[in-house]
């Protein structure tokens, strides 16, 4: 009798452990399912297609966010360093649809080459429960979050670089750690001690 009770408790414990894991996997999948971003040429891009190429750094930002604007040159430097090593990047603007030209103008003026996308209705931002910007998330190919940070202070990019370096140096790797070269050069560096700006709750125009 005692043996039967022990076995029953053992299997109940296994179910209790397994349930949250399964739910987590479903939640991770639902964040990406059907979510489309728009590139600067107006083409729709599935976030899943970016993750199929390797680990992904997603940076949520906006042109009206001062800390975001100061962080962008640092993101550009990391892009130039790690894109050739197979790390994917997506600078995801949560600006309104009517601000699309402003986004393009800002990126052009700053000579940014990091891939940029527009999340008009903030679907991806909401899926990741982004409450303030800038927010940076490093996502693995299994859709799990490897690193997440909110706000920007001078030196934050140093910590992010360490995480990315550790990622590409993983003995077993996470998938396709290989990539095409990007244009050489470095963006002008800027720093700030400002913290993140609260993102407004809204939908696209």
Secondary structure, DSSP 8 states (H G I E B T S, - for coil): -HHHHHHHHHHHHHHHHHHHHHHHHHHHHHHHTT-EEEETTS-EEEHHHHHTTS-EEEEEE-TT-HHHHHHHHHHHHHHHHHGGGT-EEEEEE---GGGHHHHHHHHHHTT--S-EEE-TT-HHHHHTT--EESEEEEE-TTS-EEEEEES--TTHHHHHHHHHHHHHT-SS-SS---------------------EE-------
